[in-house]
Amino acid sequence: MFTKILIANRGEIACRVAATARRLAIQTVAVYSDADAGAKHVAACDEAIHIGGSAPKDSYLRWEKIIAAAQATGAQAIHPGYGFLSENEEFAQACAKAGLVFIGPPSSAIKAMGLKAESKQLMEKAGVPLVPGYHGADQDPALLQREADRIGYPVLIKASAGGGGKGMRAVDKAEDFAAALASCKREAINSFGDDAVLVEKYVQRPRHIEIQVFGDTYGNYVYLFERDCSVQRRHQKVLEEAPAPGMTEELRARMGAAAVEAARAVNYVGAGTVEFIVEQPGGYEHPEQMKFYFMEMNTRLQVEHPVTEAITGQDLVEWQLRVASGEPLPCKQADLRIHGHAIEARICAENPDNNFLPATGTLHVYGLPAGTMFERSDEGVRVDSGVREGDTISPFYDSMVAKLIVHGATREQALARMDTALAQTHIVGLATNVQFLRHVTTSASFATAQLDTALIPRESAVLFNQEKVGLALATAAMVSDLLVAEAAMAQKANIHGWIDPWAQRDGWRSHGASNRDFMLEFHGEPHTAKFTRLHGGGLELSIDGTTAALHYTPLTNGALDVRYGDLRSTVHLYKKGEVAHVFTAQGATQVVAIDALAHAGEAQAEGGRLTAPMPGKVISFAVKAGDVVKKGQALAVMEAMKMEHTIAAPADGTVVELLFAPGDQVTEGAELLKLEIAA
């Protein structure tokens, strides 16, 4: 076994690898960029080496610096994690040339599976079922259009060197193909340095089911069952679970055997995932009719590997280390069993109600459920995270904050544990998808395992713009928290036992009741509230003219038991400036207490301004000065957190001036262009 390894990655996967290495008494070396100088993964390792600037191309993709860091620190092997260099055959070759073990498959396997077209030709020879499509080398746009017409719409254009949902476009009709092809190629060349694509039939009601495989240097192979990754947005996974609901033993065995044959065809070593698209011709009610087709093989550890660990009881990172050090696989196929059900939720810094726009900012509050980091707790909860409270989510890397994994004896128990764990996840400082994940896991389709990759758009009415905590409870919680804070201040002031009545902020009057007025904002709408302390000691709260009794009790865990009229809830509240962030078992929301003096005279938003919704790079402009545009027309494309985002015209008008050029880096709120709104 190795005594020291270098982890050529960052974030939660670097922390995850370090956790297993520590358990095995293996020393670890971290690498870090300018942006990650104080990152959690740096502290998680025994040593750390700075390798360059914040952008990945200046640090985590500089494999020559990473190899030099490994040599300088005496590391014997390099674990690439996932993403970055994990599927880079040149990096794997460079490691071998430098006398370092690459903790992954041979470079030949990475090359064979790295290009989708070539890998599908290889799989066809190995007898693995394929989706009808075009996988040829001729990339003439006219030929690709003809092939799409031959296959029949809808079709899916996919970057041949792609992965992670990038470089993919679904096309419903022939007239949209050329524009989608150009966009796909542009994203592919930016993300992978290769704009070759393939075109496939777009399978209707598809499920995304993948098989975890492992091989060793002795020619042994096993599959560690399947994961269902059907719930996706923008072709990127949101929730994963194992085993796949509705999977029959016969289909599992056939898919597992096909996955092993795929690995065997390229002499695979280490952890890999064979991804299949699964058709449901009989609908959700007849899983026995499912048909599977090979999509691709990911030649690395997957983000969602914890659900496989949960149901098998195996540590896949340990398997990677043992196999890479020359040991045989720890188990044979007959030794592997499925135990219970596991679900993983990817917590990301993004705004689902605004087209999943990535968010950046500081984690002012980062409260996680009562679980165990990188290992399942007795309560069946595990959290994999590479950030801490106070850390910043920057625009340089992907938007994932943490992975929340739950395990139960049944899928129903796992679902219940997931909802409870998400309710206990409190994040303040930037937008996240936590509440959206709760909506998905409790939706009818997910709860009843009616799974396909269109689940999110199908259930959109109950997933987006959902308010589970209303104005009344949010305001009652805010006022209760204010009263508790004032009582604490009064107690602190009276520490010596003498009470100064003029220092009190309890609103006491010698007769009658005392009132306090509030101006509020809730989901952008103004509201008024009046708190009344009755002479007899009771409390009343009036919100927009509706009055009810208010009761509150501070709890030992920092929460409040709040009762307002017929409403009652246990509330955690965190204040950030004027904003009160309210978390309850029902959901979470925000209410703003407006300081009328501070906001007096604020100017109205300037019409015609089109600003960057997040920090990023300007990719292109679709217009020039003088162009007349219609509402909804695409004006510019930005890239942030590895995703492209289109900026559209908010109204009819005329472009006055472009304020940046393609390739420019811009800050959030920067004005991209001036638009004269039509009268």
N, C-alpha and C positions, 0 to 999 in steps of 0.2 A: 504494500500500500504506500501511497505517496506520503511524504512528511510535510511538504509545503506546496500549495497551488496558488496560482494567480487567477483572480476572477475578472474577466475582461468585460465587465458590464456594470450596471448601476442599479439603484432603486431596489424594489422588493426582491427581484430575482437574485441580486448580489447578496442581499441579506439572507435570503433563503438558502443559497449554497453555503454561505459562511456558517449557518446554524448547523447543518449536517456535518460540515468539516470539523467544527468545534467538538461535536459529539464523538467524532472518530479520532480526535486528537491530531488533526491535520492543521497546520498553520496556514493562514490565508493572507494574501496580498491584495489590496484594493487598488484600483486606478480611478482617478477622478479628474474632472474638468474644472475650469474656473468656477462655473456655476455650482459645482458640487463640492467645493472645498470643505464645507461644513456638513455634508450630507450624512445621513444615517449609515449608509453602507460603508463609509470611510471609517466610522467609529466601530462598526461591527467586525472589522478585520484586524489582524495583528499588525500589519504594516500597510502603508498607503503611498502611492507614487502619483505625482501630478503629471498629466500627459498632454495638456493643451487647453485650447479655448473652449468656450461654452457650447458652440455648435458641434454636433456629432462629427462632422467632417474634419474638425480641428482637434478631435480628441478620441472619442470612442471608436471611430472608424480608422484611426491611424495605427494600423497593425504593427508597423515597424517600431513605433514607440512602445507598444504593449509588449512586444517580444523583448525589447531592450530592458523594460522594467522587470520582466520575469527573469532574465539572465542576471540582472544586477542584484536581485534579491535572493537568488538561489532557488527559485521555484522550479519544480520538476515538470509541472503540467499547467495547462491553461483551461479553465472552464469558461466557455463563451456565453453562458446563459441563453437567452433567446433575443432575437432581434440583433441589430448591429452586425457583428462579424460571425454570428453563430452558424450561418449557412454560406460562408464565403470560402470557396475551395482554395483560393490563393492563400488565404490566412492559414487554413489547415496545412497546406503544403509548406508554408514558411515556418510554421511551428516545428514540423518534422525536420526540416533542413537545419533549424537552430538547435535540434536535440531536445525539443520539448514535446511532451505528449499533449495532443489536442483531445480534450475530453468530449468526444463526439465521433461521428462516423468517419470513415476514410474519405479523403478528398474526392476520390472517384465516385463514391456514392452521392456526395453532395452535388457533384457535376451532373451525374445521371438523372437525379431527381430535381435539380434546380431549375431546369427549363421545362415548362409544362408540356410543350409540344413533344419534345424528345422523350420525356418520361412517359407520356401516354402511348407513344409508339412502342416503348419498352414493355409497358404493362400489357399491351395488346398481344405481344409475343408470349408473355407469361400467362396468358389466359385470364387476366383480370378484366371484368366487364367495364366498358367505356361508354360515356355519353356520346351520341352522334354529334360529330363536329368536324371542323377543319383545323388540323394541327401542323400544316405544312410550313416550309421555310419561305415560300414566296409571299412577300408582304405588300404586294401591289394593292392599293386601296380598291381599285376596280375589281380585282379578283376576290378580295375579302368581301366586297358587297355581293358579288355573284354567289359566293359560298353561303353567305347568310341567307340570301333569297332561296337557295337550294335546300338548306336545312329547314327553313320555315320559321317564321316569327311566332313568339318572341325568341330572341337569341341573346347570348351573353358574350360580350367581348372581354377577354381577360389578358392581362399582361403575362407573357410567357415566363418572365422572370419574377413575377409578382408574388405577393403574400400579404397577410394581415388585412385583407379587404381592399388593398390599394390597387389601382390600375384595373378596375372592373366597371363595366357599364352594361346595364340591361337595356335592350332596344326592342320596342314593341312593334314598330313598323318601319318599312324600308326607307321612307323619306327621312327618318331620324338617324340612319346608320352612319352617314359620313361625319356628322358633327360629333356623335358619340365616339367614333373611332379616333378622331383628332384629339378629343379631350383625353381619352384613355391613353393614347400614345404619349401625349405631353406629360401626364402624371407618371407614366412608366419610365420615361427617360429621366425625369427629375428624381424619382425614388430609387430606381434600380440601375440607371445608366444603360438601359436596353429597352427600345420601344417595340420590340416584336410582340405580336399578340396571337391569340388563337380565338376561334369563334365556335361556340357550342350551342346546342339546343338548350333553351331555358326550361328546365324541368318544372312542371306545374305542381303546386302543393308540395314542394320539396322539403325533406328533412336533411339536416347536416349531421351525420353520424360518423364519428372517427374512431379508429382502433389504435390503442397504444401497443406498440410492438417493442421488443428488445432483442438484440442479438449480441453474441460474444465472439471472441476471436477463435473459438473452437468449433464454429459452425452451428451452435445451438440457437434456437429461436423460440420465443413465446409471445403470446399476445395477452395483455392484461385487461381484456374486455373492452367495452365501448364507452364513449361519452356522447351524449346528445348536445349539440351546440346550435340548435336550430334558431333560437331567439337571437336575432341580429338586427343591428341598425347600420346602414351604410356598408353592408357586407362585413361588418365587424361584430364579434360575439359580445353579447350582453350577459347571458346566463348560460351555464353549462351544468349538466347533471350526469350522474352515472349510478346505475346502469340506465340505458335508454328506455323510457316507458314503452310498453307494448312489445318489446323485443322478445321474439320466441327463441328457444334454445337452438332450434334448427338454423334460424337465420344468423344468430350470433356465431355459431360454429362455422357457417359458410363465410361470413364476413371476416372472422378471425383467420381462417385458413387463407383467404385471398390476401389479407394484409401480410401474413407471414411470407406468402409467395412473392409479394411485391418486395419485401425486405431481402429475401433470399436472392432475388434476381440481380441485386446490385451488391451482394456480399456485405450487407449492412452490419454495422457494429454500433452498439450503444442504444440510446433511446430515440425512437422515431414515432411519428404519428401518420397513419395512412387515413386520409380523409375521403369519405364517400358522400355522394349526393344520393339520397334515397327517395324514390318515387312512391307515392301512395295511391295507386289506381283504385283501390277499394275504399278510399277515405279513411278517416281516423278510426272508424269502427272495425276495420279489417286489417290490422297490422300484419297478419299472416300473408297478405298479398304484396307486401313491400318489395320493391326491386332496387338494387343498389348498383351504383356506377362509380368507378374510380375518379376522383378529382385531382388529387395531388398527394405527395408525401412531404411532410415537414421533417427535415433532417436535423431535429433538435428537440430539446425539451419544450413542451407547450405551456402557455400561460395557465391552462386549466388542469395541469397535472395533479393538483391536490385532490380533486374528486376521485381520481383513480387511486391515489394513496389511501383515501378514506375508506373506500369499499374493499380494498385488498389488504390493508394493513401493512403495505410495503412503503419504504422510503426510496423513491425513484432516483433522487440525487445520489444516495448511497450506492444504488445499483450502477449509476453512471461511473462513479469513482472506482468501484470494484472492477467493473469490466474494463475501464481504461487502464487500470494498473495490471491487467493481465489475468484476472481471476475469471472463472466461469460464471455463468448466470447463477444467482442465489437459489432459484427455484426452477423446477420443471413445470410444464403446462398442467400436469395432473395435480400439482400441489396448490394451484391457484384457485381461490374461491371468491365469490361475491358475498359481501356482508353488508346488508342494509342498503341505504340510499343516501347519496350526497349531492348537494347543489352548491355551485359557486356563483357569486354575484360580483361583477367587476364595478367597483366604486370609482367613478371618474369625475374629474373637474370639468363639468360641462353643463349646459342648460338645455335639457330635453325639450322644454316648451318653446325654445328658440332654435329649432332645427339642430339640436345637439351642439350648439356653438361652444367650442372649448373655452374654458375659463382659466385665468391665472390669478394668483394672489397668495396671501399668507394664511396659513392655518392657525387663526387666532384661537379657535377651539377645535380640538380633535379628540372627541370622546368615542371610544370603541366599546363594543359589547364585552361582557365578561367572558373572554375566551383565552386561548393560548396562542402566542405568536409562533407560527410555522408548525404547530402540532395540535392535533385535536384534543380539546379538553374533555373532562368527564361529562360536561353538558353538551358535547357534540358540536362545539363552536371553535373555529380556527380563523385567525386573521393573519394574512401575509401582507406586510406593508413595509415600504422603504422610506417613510417620512415620519416626522414627529411633530407634536404641537409646536408652533412657532416657525416651522419650515415653510419655504415658499415653493409653490408650484409655478415653474417658469415656462415660457413659450418654447424652450429649446427641445423638450422631449415630449413623449406622449402624455396623455391626460390622466392616466390611471393613478389613483391615489392609494388604493388598497384592494385586496381580494378578500371577500368574506365567504367562508366555506362552512357549511353545516352538514351534519351527518345524523341520520336517524335510522331506527329499525325499519321504517317504511317511508315511502315518499310523502305520505300525509304528515308524518311526524317531522320530516325534514323541512317541509313547507312551513309548518307552524314555527319551527325553530328559526327559519330564515326571516320570517316576518318580525318575530320578537327581536332578533339580533339587529335587523335594519332599524327598528324603532329605537334601539339603544345606541345607534350611531349618530353622534351629534357633531356636525362640522359647521363652523362659522368662519367666514373670511372670503369665501368664494362659492360660486354655484356648484352644486353636485347633482348627481342623478339618484341619490338615495331614495327620495320619495317616489320617483319614477319606478325604481326597482321594486318598491313595495306594491305599486299599482300593478306591475306586470305579474309578480308572483301570486297576487290575489285575484287576478283576472280569471274569467270563466275558462278561457282557452288554456291558460297555463295550468290552472288548478285541476282541470280534467284531462290534461295531457293531449289536447288537440294541437299538436305542435307542427309547425312548418316555418319557413323563413319569412313568411308574410304575417306572422302573428302580431307584430307591433302595428303595422298599418291597419290590420283587420280589427284590432281592439283599440284603435286610436281614440275613440269616443270616451273610453274610461281610463286611458293612460295619460293623456296630456291635459294641461290646464285644470287639474283636479285640486280642489281645495277641501281638505278633510278637517281643517281646523278653522272655524268661522271667525268673523270679526268679534263676536261677543266673547268667546272664550279667550281669544288672543288679547283683547283689551283688558279683560278681568285679570288675566295672568300678569300683564304689564303693570297694572295698578297695584296688584298684590305684591309683586316683587319690589315696587317702589316703596310701599309701606313697610315691608320687612327691612329694606335697606335703611330707611329713616329711623326705624326702631333700633337697629344695630348702632347707628350713629349716636342716637340719644343715650343708649346704654354705655357706649364708650365715653361720652362726655360726662356721664354721671358716675364715673368709676370710683370717685372718692366719697360717694354717698350723699353729696349735696345736689339737689335738683334745682337748676336755674330755670324757672318757668319761661323766661324770655328766650332761652336757647332751644326750646322744644319746637319740633316741626310737625306736631301731631294735630294741629288745627283746633286745639281746645278753645272753646268759648265759654264764658260765664253763663250764657243762656242761649237757647236755640241750637241750630245745627250749623256746621261749617261746610263750605263747598269749595271744590277745586275743579277748574275747567281744563280740558285738554283738547288740543287740535290733533287729529290723527290722520294718517294716510294708510290705507289698506288696499293693496293691489292697485295703486295709482289713483284711488278715489279718496276724496276728503271726507272725514267724519268728525263728529264732535262727541265728547264724553264729559260727564260731570260726576265727580265722586263726592258723596255726602257722608259725613260722620255725624250720626244722629246724637242728640243730647243724652239719650239713654244708653249710648255705647254701640248701637247697631251701625252697620255700614250699608250704603246703597250705592249702586252704580247705574247711571243713566247713559245709554249709548244711542245717539240719534233720537232721543226722546223716549226710548223704551227703558223703564226702570225695573230693577230687580235687586234683591238682597245679595250682598257679597260676603263670602266667608273664605278664609284662607288659613292654612296651617303649615308652617315650615316643617320639612321632614329631615331626617338625619343625613340623607345622601345629597343634600343641597337642593332637592326638589321641593315643590309646593303642592299641597292638596288644595285645589281651587274649586270653590262652589259658587256658581253664579246663576241664580234662578234654578231652573231644572238641569243645568249643565254641571257636571262634576268631572274633574280629570286630575291626574298627577302630571305636573308640568315641570320641565326643566327650562329655565329662561336664561339667556345670555345677552347682555347689552353690549353693542358696539356703536358708540356715538349715539345718534338718535334712534337707531334701529334696535328693536327687541326681537331676538330670535327665539321662537317658542317651539318646543319639542314636546309632543305628547304621544301616548300609545296609538292615537288615531292618525297622527301625521305631524307635520311641522309647517310652520309658516312664519311670517314676519309682519310686524306692525311698527309704524314709525310715529314717534311722538314729536310733533312739529313745534319748534321754537318760533313763534310768530315774529319776534323781533329779528332773529337771525335771518329769516327768509324774506323779510320785507324788502320790496323793491327788486327782487331777483328778475333778471330779464327772461323773456320768453325764449325758447329755443329758436335759433336762427333758421328760417326756412331756406331750403335749397342746399343745406350742408349734407354731404355724404361722408361719413367718418368710418374709420376702421373699427369694427366691432371687437377686435382683439389685437394684441401685438402679433406681427407676422411680416411676411414678405409679399410685395405686389408681384403677381405672376404675369398678368396681362391686363390691358384695357381693351374693351370691345367697342369703344367709341372714341371720337376725337372732338376737339373743340368745334362748336358750330353744329354738331349733330342734333337732330330732333329725335327725342326718345319717347316711348310710351311707358306708362306705368307697368312695372314688373319686368321690363326689359333688362337683360344682363348688361351691366356697365363695366365691371372689373372682376378679376379673380384674385383672391388672396390665398396664401398658404400659411397655416399655423398648425403646430402639433401634428405634422405629417398629413394633414388633410387640406383639400382645396375647398374654398368657400366663395360663392358667387355673390357679389354685391349688386342688387337690383334697384332700378329707379322706383322711388316711392310714389311718383306721380308723373303725369305727362310734363314735358319741359324741353329745354334746350341746354346742351352742355356748353358751359362758358369757358372752363379751363380745367386741364388736368394738372394736378399739383405734384404728382410723383411720376416716376418712370418704372417700367418693369424691372424687377430685381432689387428695388429699394426696400430696405427694412423700415417699417413704420411702427409707431407706438399705438396703443389703444386710444381711440378718440381722435387720432390724427385725421384731418380733412383730406380726403383722397381727390376729390374733384368738386367743382362748383356747378350747380345745376340751377338754371332759371326756371322756376315752376310756371307752367302755363296758366294764364288767367282763367 
